[in-house]
Amino acid sequence: MSILPRIEIYDDPADVLDAWAELEAIAPASVYQTRRWLLPWIETVCPAAGIRPLLILTRDASGSPLMLLPFGIQKVGGLRLVQFLGGRDSNANLGLYRPGSEPPRHILTAILMQVAQASPLRPDAYVLANQPLTWEGRPNPFAALARQDSPSFCYSTALHHDFDSFAKERLSSDARKKQRWKLRKLEELGQVTYRKATTAEEIEKVIGTYLAQKRARFAQMNIASDMHNSVAVAYFRRSCLPQGDEAPAVELHALYLDTMIVAIYGGGVHRGRFHGMVNSFDMDPMIARSSPGDLLLQRLIEAKCYDGLTRFDLGIGEGRYKSAWCNEAEPLFDTLIGQSGAGQAFVLMEKTRRRAKRLIKQSEWAWPMAKRLRACLGFLRKN
């Protein structure tokens, strides 16, 4: 009979910072599990959303940390649900595991049951979405539990140090020719330059432009924008600005036309992988016809190739610009486990809802129709 590791449960990240730092340095994980990305989210989003951190730490007999599960518990519709911290802002939900000490299925199941029983809030269900099956070649322990496919994939690619050969692999000669034509058309309007924002002044300028471009884009699409939400904006600013001596969690990259920013990409880097998170572009027809977002994405990937990064992703969700450069659709899965009678009933309904969402999103006709319907409903709400 296997002996459970020592299990510790915390609701204050300060109590696990040392163990978190130790595991972060060695565990195969994404930027979304790093302290510099997740702590600002906990400090800004959690209080406003009513999310209480539920940090599960296990240790071996000598006291060395083995695993950290960055969970949070939130009351939704009368039910207490455990989810990964990071919410919709995270594109890859994982635990932090000491390599070689990942818990087997029966140990992980026992840990989750014990935590549910020991937590003062007594969760009704675990709803753990958008988990990769593997990470850096290592299996995700949660993949051994009952699971179902997430509605969407994460689009990624391996990078080469030689960008020119990489671009020839990903883009046809016609596509590369079209990119050069778009650049020439944009250069007819002024000097085109690519820059990564490094100073506080540059970062603030890019943040302001991003918010304006994103609000304009969503207004055009008749979709409510998080960029009008003060909490979302506060978190975004925190994640993009340096934290003490540390670099910001989110890098901001911009394409300039003279002094005007016409496109923006933001993302984080961890263990040689760039995680694309946000993007925007100027909607002026004279500028938009040159697809400044596509031009910036090419320059960004080129920079990451020469920086020596090994992987690049553009996050969850489908998009033409994603599949053009990212040839791998990384499958994701959801773990839904009821812990109470009400939680089990919720899990049955939630599984059905997520399966339906996946069918719609993977359909060539249903997903475009759903997006048009969403835009129409948004227009009706506004008018």
C-alpha positions in Angstrom: 0.0 0.0 0.0 1.4 3.4 -1.1 2.0 6.0 1.6 0.7 9.5 0.8 3.3 12.3 0.9 2.8 15.0 3.4 0.0 17.3 2.2 -0.1 21.0 3.1 -3.0 23.4 2.2 -2.5 27.1 2.1 -4.6 30.1 1.0 -1.7 32.7 1.3 0.9 32.5 -1.5 3.5 33.9 0.9 3.4 30.6 2.8 4.6 28.6 -0.2 7.0 31.1 -1.9 10.2 29.2 -1.0 8.8 25.8 -2.2 7.3 27.4 -5.2 10.7 29.0 -6.2 12.4 25.6 -5.7 9.9 23.7 -7.9 9.7 26.5 -10.5 13.4 26.2 -11.1 13.3 22.5 -11.9 9.7 21.6 -12.9 8.6 21.3 -16.6 5.9 24.0 -16.6 4.7 27.0 -18.5 5.0 30.7 -17.8 1.4 30.5 -16.4 2.7 28.7 -13.3 5.5 31.1 -12.6 5.4 33.4 -9.6 6.0 36.5 -11.7 2.9 35.7 -13.9 0.6 34.2 -11.3 1.2 36.4 -8.2 -0.1 39.6 -9.9 -3.2 37.7 -11.0 -3.8 36.4 -7.5 -3.4 39.9 -6.1 -5.6 41.7 -8.6 -8.2 39.3 -9.9 -8.8 36.9 -7.0 -10.2 39.6 -4.6 -12.5 41.0 -7.2 -13.7 37.6 -8.5 -14.2 36.1 -5.0 -11.5 33.5 -5.6 -9.7 32.2 -2.6 -6.3 30.5 -3.4 -6.2 26.8 -2.6 -2.5 26.0 -2.9 -1.8 22.3 -2.4 1.8 21.5 -1.6 3.2 18.0 -1.0 6.6 17.1 0.6 8.7 14.0 1.0 9.9 12.6 4.3 12.9 14.9 4.3 10.7 18.0 3.8 11.6 18.6 0.1 8.7 19.9 -2.0 7.4 17.4 -4.5 4.3 19.1 -6.0 2.5 22.4 -6.0 -1.0 22.6 -7.4 -1.9 26.3 -7.9 -5.7 26.0 -7.4 -8.3 28.5 -6.3 -11.8 28.0 -5.0 -14.7 30.1 -6.1 -18.5 30.1 -5.4 -20.4 29.8 -8.6 -24.2 29.5 -8.6 -24.2 28.3 -5.0 -21.4 25.7 -5.7 -17.8 25.9 -4.5 -15.7 25.0 -7.5 -11.9 24.4 -7.5 -10.2 25.6 -10.6 -6.6 26.5 -11.7 -5.6 30.0 -10.7 -5.1 32.1 -13.8 -8.6 31.5 -15.2 -9.2 32.4 -18.8 -5.9 34.3 -18.9 -4.0 31.0 -18.7 -3.5 28.9 -21.9 -1.7 25.9 -20.2 -2.8 24.7 -16.8 -0.3 22.5 -15.0 1.0 21.6 -11.6 4.6 22.0 -10.6 6.2 18.6 -10.1 9.7 17.6 -9.0 11.0 15.6 -12.0 10.8 11.9 -11.3 8.4 12.4 -8.4 5.1 12.9 -10.3 2.2 11.3 -8.3 0.7 8.1 -9.9 -3.0 7.9 -10.5 -4.1 6.5 -7.1 -1.9 8.9 -5.1 -3.2 11.9 -7.0 -6.8 10.8 -6.5 -6.2 10.3 -2.8 -4.6 13.8 -2.5 -7.6 15.4 -4.2 -10.1 13.6 -2.0 -8.1 14.4 1.2 -7.9 18.1 0.2 -11.6 18.3 -0.5 -12.3 16.8 3.0 -9.7 18.9 4.8 -10.4 22.3 3.2 -12.6 24.6 5.4 -14.6 25.6 2.3 -15.4 21.9 1.4 -15.4 22.2 -2.4 -18.3 20.7 -4.4 -16.3 19.9 -7.5 -12.9 20.1 -9.2 -13.2 21.8 -12.6 -9.7 21.7 -14.1 -9.7 23.0 -17.6 -7.2 23.3 -20.5 -4.5 20.9 -19.4 -1.9 19.7 -21.8 -1.5 15.9 -22.1 2.3 16.2 -21.9 4.8 19.0 -21.3 8.4 19.0 -22.4 7.9 15.3 -23.2 6.7 14.4 -19.7 3.2 13.1 -19.1 0.8 15.2 -17.1 -0.2 13.2 -14.0 -3.8 14.5 -14.4 -4.0 12.8 -17.7 -4.2 9.4 -15.9 -7.5 10.5 -14.3 -10.9 10.5 -16.0 -10.8 13.3 -18.5 -12.4 14.7 -21.6 -11.1 16.8 -24.5 -11.2 20.5 -24.0 -13.2 22.5 -26.6 -10.1 24.0 -28.3 -6.4 23.3 -29.0 -3.3 25.3 -28.2 -1.4 26.1 -31.4 2.4 25.9 -31.2 5.6 25.2 -33.2 9.2 24.2 -32.7 11.6 27.1 -33.6 14.8 27.0 -35.6 17.8 29.2 -34.9 17.7 30.0 -38.7 14.6 32.0 -39.2 14.9 32.0 -43.0 14.7 28.3 -43.3 11.9 28.2 -40.7 9.9 30.7 -42.7 10.3 28.6 -45.9 9.0 25.6 -44.0 5.9 27.3 -42.7 5.0 29.7 -45.5 4.6 29.0 -49.2 6.6 31.1 -51.7 3.3 32.9 -52.5 2.6 33.6 -48.9 6.1 35.0 -48.4 5.8 37.1 -51.5 2.5 38.5 -50.1 4.1 39.4 -46.8 6.8 41.4 -48.7 4.1 43.2 -50.7 2.2 44.1 -47.5 5.4 45.5 -46.0 6.1 47.6 -49.1 2.6 49.0 -49.0 2.9 49.9 -45.3 6.3 51.5 -46.0 4.7 53.8 -48.5 3.0 55.5 -45.5 6.1 55.9 -43.4 9.1 54.2 -41.8 8.2 50.8 -40.4 10.1 49.6 -37.4 9.8 46.7 -34.9 10.6 47.2 -31.2 10.3 45.4 -27.9 9.2 47.8 -25.2 11.9 47.9 -22.5 11.5 51.3 -20.7 8.6 52.2 -18.4 7.7 55.0 -20.8 7.6 52.6 -23.8 5.6 50.0 -21.9 3.0 52.6 -20.8 2.7 53.8 -24.3 2.1 50.3 -25.7 -0.3 49.5 -22.9 -2.4 52.6 -23.7 -2.4 51.9 -27.4 -3.3 48.2 -26.9 -6.3 49.1 -24.7 -7.5 51.6 -27.3 -7.1 49.2 -30.2 -8.7 46.3 -28.4 -11.7 48.4 -27.3 -12.2 49.6 -30.9 -11.9 46.1 -32.3 -14.5 44.7 -29.9 -16.9 47.6 -30.4 -16.7 46.9 -34.1 -17.5 43.3 -33.5 -20.4 44.2 -31.0 -18.7 42.1 -28.3 -18.2 43.2 -24.7 -14.5 43.8 -24.0 -12.6 43.0 -20.8 -10.6 46.1 -21.5 -13.4 48.2 -20.0 -13.1 46.2 -16.8 -11.0 48.0 -14.3 -9.8 44.7 -12.7 -8.7 43.2 -16.0 -6.9 46.4 -16.9 -5.2 46.6 -13.6 -4.0 43.0 -13.9 -2.8 43.6 -17.5 -0.8 46.6 -16.4 0.7 44.8 -13.5 1.8 41.9 -15.7 3.4 44.1 -18.3 5.4 46.4 -15.9 8.7 45.3 -14.1 8.2 44.0 -10.6 11.2 45.3 -8.6 14.4 43.9 -10.2 12.5 41.2 -12.1 11.6 41.6 -15.8 7.8 41.8 -16.4 5.8 38.6 -16.8 4.5 39.8 -20.2 6.8 41.2 -22.9 5.2 43.8 -25.2 6.3 43.9 -28.9 5.1 46.6 -31.3 5.2 47.5 -34.9 5.6 51.3 -35.5 4.7 53.4 -38.5 6.9 56.4 -37.8 6.0 57.1 -34.2 2.5 55.5 -34.3 2.0 51.9 -33.0 0.1 49.9 -35.6 0.2 46.4 -34.1 1.0 44.8 -30.7 1.9 41.4 -29.5 2.3 40.4 -25.8 3.5 37.2 -24.3 5.7 35.6 -21.7 8.9 33.4 -21.9 9.7 30.4 -19.7 12.1 27.5 -20.2 12.7 28.4 -23.8 9.1 28.8 -24.9 7.3 32.0 -25.9 3.6 32.0 -24.9 1.6 34.4 -27.0 -1.1 36.0 -24.9 -2.5 39.2 -26.4 -2.5 41.1 -29.7 -4.1 44.1 -31.4 -3.8 46.2 -34.5 -4.8 49.6 -35.9 -8.1 49.4 -37.7 -7.5 52.4 -40.0 -8.3 50.9 -43.5 -5.2 52.4 -45.0 -3.1 50.6 -42.4 -5.2 47.5 -41.8 -5.0 46.5 -45.5 -1.3 45.8 -45.0 -2.1 43.3 -42.1 0.3 44.9 -39.6 -0.5 42.1 -37.1 0.8 39.6 -39.6 3.9 41.6 -40.2 4.6 42.0 -36.5 4.1 38.3 -35.8 6.7 37.5 -38.5 9.2 39.9 -36.9 8.4 38.6 -33.4 9.0 34.9 -34.4 12.2 36.0 -36.2 13.4 37.7 -33.0 12.6 34.6 -30.9 14.4 32.3 -33.3 17.6 34.4 -33.0 17.1 34.6 -29.2 17.6 30.9 -29.1 14.1 29.9 -28.0 12.9 26.4 -28.9 9.1 26.7 -28.9 6.5 29.3 -29.7 2.8 29.2 -29.1 -0.2 31.5 -29.9 -2.4 30.2 -27.2 -5.8 28.5 -27.2 -8.4 29.0 -29.9 -8.6 28.8 -33.7 -7.3 31.5 -36.1 -5.9 31.7 -39.6 -2.8 33.6 -38.3 -2.2 30.8 -35.8 -2.2 27.9 -38.2 -0.1 29.8 -40.7 2.9 29.7 -38.3 2.1 27.0 -35.7 1.9 23.6 -37.3 1.0 21.7 -34.1 -2.4 21.7 -32.5 -1.6 20.6 -29.0 -4.6 18.7 -27.5 -5.9 19.9 -24.1 -8.1 18.1 -21.7 -10.5 18.9 -18.8 -10.7 17.1 -15.4 -14.1 17.3 -13.8 -14.6 15.5 -10.4 -17.7 15.9 -8.2 -17.1 15.9 -4.5 -20.7 16.4 -3.2 -24.1 15.3 -4.5 -24.6 18.8 -6.0 -21.1 18.8 -7.4 -21.6 15.5 -9.1 -24.8 16.7 -10.7 -23.0 19.9 -11.9 -20.2 17.8 -13.3 -22.6 15.8 -15.5 -24.1 18.9 -16.9 -20.8 20.7 -17.3 -19.3 17.8 -19.2 -22.2 17.9 -21.6 -21.9 21.6 -22.1 -18.2 21.4 -22.8 -18.7 18.5 -25.3 -21.3 20.6 -27.1 -18.9 23.6 -27.1 -16.1 21.5 -28.6 -18.4 20.2 -31.4 -19.4 23.8 -32.3 -15.9 25.1 -32.2 -14.5 22.3 -34.3 -17.3 22.6 -36.9 -16.5 24.4 -40.2 -20.0 25.9 -40.3 -21.3 26.0 -36.7 -18.5 28.1 -35.3 -18.6 30.9 -37.8 -22.4 30.9 -37.3 -22.0 31.1 -33.5 -19.6 34.0 -33.9 -22.1 35.9 -36.1 -24.9 35.2 -33.7 -22.8 36.5 -30.8 -22.1 39.7 -32.7 -25.8 40.1 -33.5 -26.7 39.7 -29.8 -24.1 42.2 -28.9 -25.5 44.7 -31.3 -29.0 44.2 -30.0 -27.8 44.7 -26.4 -26.1 47.9 -27.3 -29.0 49.3 -29.3 
